Amino acid sequence: MKPKIWNSIVLAVLVLSVGSFLFLFRENKVDPRLLGVPFVFWTGLLVTVLLVGLTFLASRFFPHEESKKS
């Protein structure tokens, strides 16, 4: 089960990273604003929070165990 979750998280990170730079972060785009904050800043913060959350989940579902050292 762990490898499936791990692969899903990796795919989500790749899609989020590529998708955000191709579609979200366009040059000279400031609208729509959220509480007076330009579009590129609040979407950048949202993408960062999502990536941190996915990284946390990935650390919990990493499929390889540490080898025991004797």
N, C-alpha and C positions, 0 to 999 in steps of 0.2 A: 504493500500500500504506500509506503514511504516514497519509492521511486516515482510513482504516478503523481503524487502531490508535489514532489520536488520538480519534476519536469513541467508541471503546470505553472509553478511559481516562476521558473526560469523563462518559460514562454511569455508569461504575463509581463515580466520585467523587460524582455526584449521588445514586445509589442508596445508597451508604454513608452519606452525610451525612443524607439524609432518613430512611433506615431506622434509623440509630442513635438519632436523636432521637425517632422514633415508637415504637420497640420496645425498644431497649437501655437508654436512660437514663430509667427510670421513677422517680418520686418514692418515697422511703423504701425503696429496694431495696438491701440490703446482702449478701444471700446469693445465690449461692454465693461463698464467699471463696476466694481463691487466695493461699496462703502468708500468711494472716492479713490480706490486703488486701481491703477491701470491693469488691463487684462493680462499683460505678459507677467506682471509681478504676482498676481494672485493665482494664476494658473501654474506658474513656476513653483510657488509654495505648495500648491495642491499636489503636483507631480512629485515633489520632494517628499512630502508626507506619505504618499502612496508607496514610493520606493523604499522608504525607511520601514514601513509596515511589512512590505513584501520581504525585505531583508531579514526582519525579525522572524517572520514565519519560516523563511528558508533555513535559518539557524536551528529551528526546532525540528524540521523535517529533513535535515541533511541525511542522505541514505547510508553513509559510511560510518562505521563505528571506529573509534580509536583502537589501535592494536595494543594489546596488553604487553607491557615491557616487564621482563623478569630480571 
